[in-house]
Amino acid sequence: MEIDPFIFRLSIFILSIFVGYYVVWSVTPSLHTPLMSVTNAISSVIIVGAIIASLAGNSKEVFDSASIFGYLAIILAAVNIFGGFLVTQRMLAMYKKKKKDK
Amino acid sequence: MSANLLAIFYLVSGVLFILALRGLSSPETSRQGNLYGIIGMIIAISVTIISVGNFSIGFLYLIIFLVVGGTIGAFIAFKIPMTAMPELVAGFHSLVGLAAVFVAISAFLNPEIFNLGFPGDIKIASLVEMSLGAAIGAITFTGSIIAFLKLRGIMSGSPITFVGQHFLNLVLGILIVGLIYYLCKSQSENLFWSLIIISFLIGILLIIPIGGADMPVVISMLNSYSGWAAAGIGFTLENTALIITGALVGSSGAILSYIMCKGMNRSFFNVILGGWGATDDASSKKSSEQKPVKSGNADDAAFLMKNASSVIIVPGYGMAVAQAQHALKEMVDSLKKNGVKVSYAIHPVAGRMPGHMNVLLAEANVPYDEVFELEDINNDFANCDVAYVIGANDVTNPVAKTDPQSPIYGMPILDVEKSKSVLFVKRSLSPGYAGIDNDLFYRENTLMLFADAKKMTEEITKSL
């Protein structure tokens, strides 16, 4: 009997939820805002779907009905990726320790 | 590139994303973590482009769009003031949601490129996955737009409710399930479009009844939704990076929602089913009789704090509105010069998003080891001379401990009233968001400072 690949993906999914659960509980509350912005940035990895949608088609037209949505999604996801990571970086750069020489 | 190698790369970027979140367990490791996240993203994007292997004119457009979107994103990231963080995050969530919808649409219109079958004959499992991804994505999109408008102040922050609202949501929810079922049977394009439109509608209806101060829950919830949408698309595209990320983001948002709800002692459903403001007219009227209030000016406050040995600052949303964080830091610096020990106390739901106050204080160069969470500092109020409440209200209301009738009864609060004296910066005596009078205003040891948070803080600094 062969296992449906779907079951493997489901396993990854369920285990990742648990990983997420433990990892996020260990995030210090003072970094909850950067947590939101960085999760937002990484969820934009949905761009891989958009890239396939826009480039993998066989049609001679660059923009057909399916690829146009792919390109639109690329713009949206790109805003998020750059915006999300950079704003996180900007925030994290502000968290400083007390200077000892004071 | 072989499919197996590709899958390995996606796994690697998934693991890097886990490390990105792991880094946030302390500020020292967080910047490293963010770097892992960026590397993970670069890997995912590059291997996808290489595996598709289409470097024709379409690739050129891809680069152009990537640059256009990236420039917009970078511009926003550098320009946005830290006080506007909640609406920025809400806005970004809406983009993820919409991107998920777009990817689902293109998968539906051209399933061959994703190996999902053919138009009109898409694999049932894939169809369910993409429908779920599209529906959750659409809800995230419109929900986040509403949250954005409310946070930005374009739309009123007060809850919008009407008769039969919850019933309507229920009907629409059932309709979604029905539509997905018939979509699987008929593969009809019209059903797919209807599904998306109805989901857009649900997103709006879900968020409009939720009031301004419940926004921390809403943002976290939408954060979670954007993750589940990504996971749904990940299943459709059989992509490990997306599945891992979706699960991570989904559970992250869910945990944050839980923490926020616990910070208000309310159940998640209680928050979702509508705001506070509408229900407690009675309790706010009851207490409207005149009670004596002591009010003072900046000199009084400066005198009190200068002679204190320890001061605890309690910031709230009002500090963000007044942009008072820098003025506050200056005040604290002069206090420290006078030998006063100063720390900051942050309530979990202070502000409009999780961690909102911490970011603002960090922006004002407040060292993070002077900033404490509720459970770490609450016992210290009893030994502190002055509590300086700036822009917070409901989270300091002792009624939460004393009056079982109060809507906020049971909510964990900062025990500000235990300190020797309380300085309460506020523009007027008006009740806070919950619509309840704050007992603290009328206490013997409270001195009200009626002014704009920033102006008052600046004046105090001058008199110090």
Interface residues (C-beta under 8 A of the other chain):
Chain A: P5 F6 R9 I12 F13 I14 S16 I17 V19 G20 Y21 V23 V24 W25 S26 V27 T28 P29 S30 L31 H32 T33 P34 L35 M36 S37 V38 T39 N40 A41 I42 S43 S44 V45 I46 I47 V48 G49 A50 I51 I52 A53 S54 L55 A56 G57 N58 V62 D64 S65 A66 S67 I68 F69 G70 Y71 L72 A73 I74 I75 L76 A77 A78 V79 N80 I81 F82 G83 G84 F85 L86 V87 T88 Q89 R90 M91 L92 A93 M94 Y95 K96 K97 K98 K99
Chain B: Y10 S13 G14 F17 I18 A20 L21 R22 L24 S25 S26 P27 S30 R31 G33 N34 G37 I38 G40 M41 A44 I45 T48 I49 V52 N54 S56 I57 G58 F59 Y61 L62 F65 L66 V67 V68 G69 G70 T71 I72 G73 A74 I76 A77 F78 I80 M82 M85 L88 V89 F92 H93 L95 V96 L98 A99 A100 F102 V103 I105 S106 A107 L109 N110 E112 I113 F114 A125 I219 S220 N223 S226 G227 A230 A231 I233 G234 F235 T236 L237 E238 N239 T240 A241 L242 I243 I244 T245 G246 A247 L248 V249 G250 S251 S252 G253 I255 L256 I259 I346 P348 M353 P354 G355 H356 N358 V359 A362 E363 N365 P367 Y368 D369 E370 V371 E373
